Amino acid sequence: MMKISERDVFTVITDFLSSDPSDEELLSYKLPDDLQERLSQLLYLNRESELTCEQRHELDDYIRADHMISRMKTKTRLRQKGLA
């Protein structure tokens, strides 16, 4: 398993955003499969047992990243409709 510091969700997202994606690329953005799989694991562990502090921090990062990307997508849609 890859350590958080080697490939975390914010590094992946900022790498994507620094590539200056088009509106369409941003709106269709999804986490890479390995990070999506890790998120699924963390959510499963959270339902089935208590997360470690490190796992809780990692899950919180995924939640914050999801909120950030969701807001960006919403703002992009509004701008496309001339509402922002």
MIDOSE-1310 file (N, C-alpha, C; in nm, 2 decimals, decimal comma, always signed):
residues 84
mmki	+0,09/-0,12/+0,00/+0,00/+0,00/+0,00/+0,09/+0,12/+0,00; +0,05/+0,22/-0,08/+0,13/+0,34/-0,09/+0,10/+0,43/+0,03; +0,21/+0,49/+0,09/+0,20/+0,58/+0,20/+0,13/+0,71/+0,16; +0,06/+0,77/+0,25/-0,02/+0,89/+0,23/+0,07/+1,00/+0,17
serd	+0,19/+1,01/+0,23/+0,28/+1,12/+0,19/+0,33/+1,10/+0,05; +0,33/+0,98/+0,00/+0,38/+0,96/-0,14/+0,28/+1,00/-0,24; +0,15/+0,98/-0,22/+0,05/+1,01/-0,31/-0,08/+1,04/-0,24; -0,10/+1,16/-0,20/-0,23/+1,19/-0,13/-0,33/+1,26/-0,23
vftv	-0,45/+1,27/-0,18/-0,56/+1,32/-0,27/-0,53/+1,46/-0,31; -0,48/+1,54/-0,22/-0,46/+1,68/-0,26/-0,35/+1,70/-0,36; -0,24/+1,62/-0,35/-0,14/+1,62/-0,45/-0,19/+1,59/-0,59; -0,27/+1,48/-0,60/-0,33/+1,44/-0,72/-0,42/+1,55/-0,78
itdf	-0,50/+1,61/-0,69/-0,60/+1,71/-0,74/-0,52/+1,84/-0,78; -0,43/+1,88/-0,70/-0,35/+2,00/-0,74/-0,27/+1,98/-0,87; -0,22/+1,86/-0,89/-0,15/+1,83/-1,02/-0,25/+1,84/-1,13; -0,37/+1,79/-1,11/-0,47/+1,80/-1,22/-0,51/+1,94/-1,25
lssd	-0,53/+2,02/-1,14/-0,57/+2,16/-1,16/-0,46/+2,25/-1,22; -0,34/+2,21/-1,19/-0,22/+2,29/-1,24/-0,20/+2,26/-1,39; -0,27/+2,16/-1,44/-0,26/+2,13/-1,59/-0,36/+2,22/-1,67; -0,43/+2,31/-1,60/-0,52/+2,40/-1,66/-0,63/+2,33/-1,74
psde	-0,71/+2,25/-1,67/-0,81/+2,17/-1,74/-0,92/+2,25/-1,80; -0,98/+2,21/-1,91/-1,09/+2,27/-1,97/-1,21/+2,26/-1,88; -1,32/+2,33/-1,90/-1,44/+2,32/-1,82/-1,49/+2,17/-1,83; -1,49/+2,11/-1,95/-1,54/+1,98/-1,97/-1,45/+1,88/-1,89
ells	-1,32/+1,90/-1,89/-1,23/+1,81/-1,81/-1,26/+1,82/-1,66; -1,28/+1,94/-1,62/-1,31/+1,96/-1,48/-1,44/+1,90/-1,44; -1,54/+1,92/-1,52/-1,67/+1,87/-1,49/-1,68/+1,71/-1,49; -1,59/+1,65/-1,57/-1,59/+1,51/-1,57/-1,48/+1,44/-1,48
yklp	-1,41/+1,53/-1,41/-1,30/+1,48/-1,32/-1,35/+1,38/-1,22; -1,28/+1,27/-1,21/-1,30/+1,17/-1,10/-1,16/+1,13/-1,05; -1,16/+1,09/-0,93/-1,03/+1,04/-0,87/-0,98/+0,92/-0,95; -0,85/+0,91/-0,96/-0,79/+0,79/-1,02/-0,84/+0,67/-0,94
ddlq	-0,84/+0,56/-1,01/-0,89/+0,43/-0,96/-0,82/+0,39/-0,82; -0,69/+0,41/-0,81/-0,63/+0,37/-0,69/-0,67/+0,46/-0,57; -0,69/+0,58/-0,59/-0,74/+0,67/-0,48/-0,89/+0,64/-0,45; -0,97/+0,61/-0,55/-1,11/+0,58/-0,53/-1,12/+0,45/-0,45
erls	-1,03/+0,36/-0,48/-1,03/+0,23/-0,41/-0,99/+0,25/-0,26; -0,89/+0,34/-0,24/-0,85/+0,37/-0,10/-0,96/+0,44/-0,02; -1,03/+0,53/-0,09/-1,15/+0,59/-0,03/-1,25/+0,49/+0,01; -1,28/+0,40/-0,08/-1,37/+0,29/-0,05/-1,33/+0,21/+0,07
qlly	-1,20/+0,18/+0,08/-1,15/+0,10/+0,20/-1,17/+0,18/+0,33; -1,14/+0,31/+0,32/-1,15/+0,39/+0,44/-1,30/+0,40/+0,49; -1,39/+0,42/+0,39/-1,53/+0,42/+0,42/-1,58/+0,29/+0,48; -1,53/+0,18/+0,43/-1,57/+0,05/+0,48/-1,52/+0,03/+0,62
lnre	-1,39/+0,07/+0,64/-1,33/+0,06/+0,78/-1,41/+0,15/+0,88; -1,45/+0,26/+0,83/-1,52/+0,36/+0,92/-1,65/+0,30/+0,96; -1,72/+0,23/+0,87/-1,85/+0,16/+0,90/-1,83/+0,04/+0,99; -1,72/-0,03/+0,97/-1,71/-0,16/+1,04/-1,63/-0,15/+1,17
selt	-1,55/-0,05/+1,19/-1,47/-0,04/+1,31/-1,42/+0,10/+1,33; -1,34/+0,12/+1,43/-1,29/+0,25/+1,46/-1,16/+0,27/+1,37; -1,15/+0,39/+1,31/-1,04/+0,42/+1,23/-0,92/+0,47/+1,32; -0,80/+0,44/+1,28/-0,69/+0,50/+1,35/-0,69/+0,65/+1,33
ceqr	-0,61/+0,72/+1,40/-0,60/+0,87/+1,38/-0,55/+0,90/+1,24; -0,45/+0,83/+1,20/-0,40/+0,85/+1,06/-0,51/+0,82/+0,96; -0,58/+0,71/+0,97/-0,69/+0,68/+0,88/-0,80/+0,79/+0,88; -0,83/+0,84/+1,00/-0,93/+0,94/+1,01/-0,89/+1,07/+0,94
held	-0,76/+1,10/+0,96/-0,71/+1,22/+0,90/-0,71/+1,21/+0,74; -0,68/+1,09/+0,70/-0,68/+1,06/+0,55/-0,82/+1,07/+0,50; -0,92/+1,01/+0,57/-1,06/+1,02/+0,53/-1,11/+1,16/+0,53; -1,07/+1,24/+0,63/-1,11/+1,38/+0,63/-1,05/+1,46/+0,51
dyir	-0,93/+1,42/+0,47/-0,87/+1,48/+0,35/-0,95/+1,45/+0,23; -1,00/+1,33/+0,21/-1,08/+1,29/+0,10/-1,21/+1,37/+0,10; -1,27/+1,39/+0,22/-1,40/+1,46/+0,23/-1,38/+1,61/+0,19; -1,27/+1,67/+0,25/-1,24/+1,81/+0,21/-1,21/+1,83/+0,06
adhm	-1,14/+1,73/+0,00/-1,11/+1,74/-0,14/-1,24/+1,72/-0,22; -1,33/+1,64/-0,18/-1,45/+1,62/-0,25/-1,54/+1,75/-0,25; -1,54/+1,81/-0,13/-1,61/+1,94/-0,12/-1,55/+2,05/-0,21; -1,42/+2,05/-0,22/-1,35/+2,15/-0,30/-1,39/+2,13/-0,45
isrm	-1,37/+2,01/-0,49/-1,40/+1,98/-0,63/-1,55/+2,00/-0,67; -1,63/+1,96/-0,58/-1,78/+1,98/-0,60/-1,81/+2,13/-0,61; -1,75/+2,21/-0,53/-1,77/+2,36/-0,54/-1,72/+2,41/-0,67; -1,60/+2,36/-0,71/-1,55/+2,41/-0,84/-1,64/+2,37/-0,96
ktkt	-1,69/+2,25/-0,95/-1,78/+2,20/-1,06/-1,91/+2,29/-1,06; -1,96/+2,32/-0,94/-2,08/+2,40/-0,93/-2,06/+2,54/-0,99; -1,95/+2,60/-0,95/-1,92/+2,73/-1,00/-1,89/+2,73/-1,15; -1,83/+2,62/-1,20/-1,81/+2,61/-1,35/-1,95/+2,60/-1,42
rlrq	-2,04/+2,52/-1,37/-2,17/+2,51/-1,43/-2,25/+2,64/-1,43; -2,24/+2,71/-1,32/-2,31/+2,84/-1,30/-2,25/+2,94/-1,40; -2,12/+2,94/-1,41/-2,05/+3,03/-1,51/-2,09/+3,00/-1,65; -2,10/+2,87/-1,68/-2,14/+2,83/-1,82/-2,28/+2,88/-1,85
kgla	-2,36/+2,89/-1,75/-2,50/+2,93/-1,77/-2,52/+3,08/-1,76; -2,41/+3,15/-1,73/-2,41/+3,29/-1,72/-2,47/+3,34/-1,59; -2,46/+3,26/-1,49/-2,52/+3,29/-1,36/-2,41/+3,33/-1,25; -2,29/+3,33/-1,29/-2,18/+3,36/-1,20/-2,08/+3,45/-1,26
